Amino acid sequence: MGTGVTMIETVFTTLSDFSLLEILAIIFSAGLAGFLRGFVGFGGAIAVVLVLNLVFGPLTAIPIASLIGMPSTVQLLPTIIRHAERRFVTVFSISCIIAAPAGAFVLVAIDPDLMKIIISIFVLIMVGLLHLNLRPKPSYQNSDLETILAGVISGLIQGAAAVGGPPAVLAALSRPGDAVRQRANVLGTVSTLNFCAFVPFWYLGLYNYRVLVVSLLVVPIYMLSTAVGAHFFSTTGHRHYRPAALLTLAVLGTITLGVAVHAELVN
């Protein structure tokens, strides 16, 4: 009873630290992030971080984004199991998990904002190529070597700059198949990236009490909007999935590029 009362008091104390505008911004970002996660399969973490970074700062915003995405992974797991290419997702995931810790060493050696600029430009170029249907030849496209390379690159980038999602999505969208399969592949690869961050963040003590409280408050909104996004995909959204996914990549790549360039100029 005492623990429950203390937790409720902590929740109200945490909420009292925010203005009404900040609370509305948190709710909006969680709703938008969940819808993107349910519909196109990615983009949720970046959408959350962009807003929560203004309220909390990066050391709180990024751990919150990683935590609130985990329940939706379980929520979308049946779709991944039923429709994803198991070999592709498995090979990618193993490669990504092995490479992710090494990204921390890259983070020490390279300016993360400069890395984000390079990654964003690469993503925008690849979005243009995919939009023009300029893909690798089938014999190379389906190779395990390409999947391993994509997993290693995404893992390194995730560990170094926390933006491993776009390269992973590009790898999934370059695979053959209909919208249902491509979305399932995206869900599988992005879910792996989300869990890659859990152990390092826990080890570094980033999952503090405030992060846990805010995450618990936001998760229901995130999961509800994820369900709305998934329902939209299953009804009419699948007809427009590929253009919507490429547009989301382009927008996120442009925003990431702008934020990183601004940070470089300020510093």
N, C-alpha and C positions, 0 to 999 in steps of 0.2 A: 504494500500500500504506500509506504514511504517512498520507495523508488519510483512508483508511478506518479506520485504528486511532484516529486523532484523533476522528473522528465517533462511533465506538463509545464511546470514553472520555467524550465529551461527553454522550452519551445516559445512560450510567450515572451520571455526575455530576449530571445533571438529575434523574434518578429518585431519587437519594439525598437530594435536598432535601425530598422528600415523605414523610409518614407513610403507613403502610399504609391508614389510613382515607381519606386524601386521594386515594391512587391508586385505591381502590375507588370513591370518589365520582366521580372523573374517568371511569372505565370505565362506571359506571352512567349518568352524564349523556350520554355519547357513545352508548351503546346505546339509551336512551330517545329521544334526539334523532333518531337515524337511523331508528328505527321510526316516529316521528311523520312524518318527512320522506317515508318510503316509503308510509305508509298515507294520511294526510290531505293530505300535500303541503307542510306548513308546520309551524311551531312548534319546529323543531330548534334554530335559533339561540338563541331565548329560553331553551329548556331547558338548553342548554350554558352560556350566560352566567350564568344564575341560580346554577349550581353553581360554575363556574370562577371567578366573581367572588369567591367566598369564599376560594378558594385562592390566586389570582394577583392579584386586583384588576382593575378594568375595562379598563385600558390593555393588559393581556395577554389577558384573557378574550374581549373582543370581537373582536380580530384572529384569535384561534384559531378562534372560531365562524365567522368569514367564510371562513377558509381550508379548514376541514374540510368545509364545505358545497359547495365547488366540484367535487370529484370526483363527488359524488352527482348534481350537475346533469348531468354527462356521462353518468352511469349511467342517469338517467331521461329523457335527451334523446329516445330513440326514442318513448317514450310521449307526450311533448309534441308531437313532429312528427306522429305518427299521429292523435292524438285532439283536440288543442287547436284552438280557433277561431283560425286564423292571423291574421286581420285584428285581432281583439280583442287578442291577445298582442302583435302587432307595434306597433299604435298605442299601447297601454299602455306598452310597453318604451321606445319612442322618447320619449314624453312624460316618463317617469320618469327616463331618463338625462339629459335636458336639465335637468330641475328639480332633480335631486339635489345638484349643486354649490351651488346657491343656498341649500340647507338650512343650509350652514355659516354663512351670514350671519344666518339666523334663530336659530341656536344662540347667536350672540354677543348677540343682542338680547333673547332670551326665556329664562327659567329652564327648563332641560330637564325638571326634575322636575314643574314646573307643567304643561308641555306634555304629559308622559306622563299626568298626571291627567286632563286634558281629553280626550286621545285615548282613554284607557281607558273613560271614561264614555260617549263617543260610540260606541265599539265595542260596549259592553254594551247600549246602547239599540238599535243596529242588529241585534245578534244576536237580541234579543227580537222586533223587527219581522220579521226573516227567518224566525224560528221560527213566527210567526203567518202566514207567507206574505204579508206586506204588502210587495209589491214595486212598483217604478215600472211605469207602463203600458208595454206592449210597444213602442209607437212611440218612446218616450223611452229605454227600457231598452237597445235595440240601437244607439243612436246613437253615432257616433264622438265627439261632443262629451262625452258622459258618460264614455267611455273615456279621453279626453284629460284630463278633469278628475280622474278617479281616478288616472291616472298621475302627474299633476303633484302632487297632494296626497300620494300615497305617496312620491314622490321627495323632496319637501320634508321630510316627516316622517323619512324614512330618513336624510337628510343632517343633520337637526337633532337627532334624538333616537334614531336607530338602531332605531325600532320601526315602520317602514313596512309591515311584513308584514300586520298585521290589516286596515288599510284596503284593501290589495290583495286580500286573501282575500275581504273583503266584496264587492268589485266583481266578483270571479270567481263567487262563489256566487249573486249576484243575476242572473246570466245564465241563460237557459233551457237545458235539456238534461239528459241523464241523469248519473249519478254519474261515469261514465268521462270524459265531456267536462268536467264541472265540476272534477274533480280535475286533469285535464290543463291546464285554464286556470289553476288555482291554482299548479301546478308551474311554468308558464311565467312568471307574474307574479313569484312569489317568487324564481325563478332570476335574473331581471333585477335585483331588489333586492340579491341577494347579490353580483353582479358590480359593482354601482354603488359598493360600498365599497372595492373593490380598489385603484383608483388613488389615492384620497385617503389610505388607510392606508399604501400604499407610499411616497407622497410625504412623509408625516409620519414615516417611519421606524419604524412600529409593528411591521413584520414583522421583528423582531430574531431572533437565533439561537435563543433560548429558545422563542419562539413557533413557529418552524419545526420545531424538534425535537419539541416536544409535539404539534404538529399531525400530523407524520409518524407518531408513535406511535399517535395516536387515530384517524386516517383509516381503517385497516382495520376497526376495530370499528364505526365510523360507517357505512361502506359495507355491511358484512355485515348490520347491523341494518336498513339501508335496504332491502336485498333481502328481508329477512324481512317488513318492513312492506308492501312492494309485493306480495309473494306473498299475504299475508293479504288485501289489498284484492282481488286477482284471484280468490281462492277464495270467501270469504264476506263480507269486509269491505265490498264495494261495496253490499251491501244496506242497510248502516247508515251509509253515507258521510256524508250530509248531517247527520244528528243528531250523528255523531261529530265532524265538522268544526265545527259550531256549539258543541258542548260544549267542544272544545279552545279555540276562540276565547274562550268565556266564562271558562274557567279561567285562560288566559293573561292576559286582560284584567283579571280580578280580582287576580291575583298582581302584575301590573305596577302596578295602581292602589294596592295595599297597600304595595309597596316604595317607590313615588313619594311617597305620603302620609307614610310613615315618614321618608323623607329630608327632606321639607319640614319636618316637626315637629322633627327633630333640628337642622336648620339654622336 
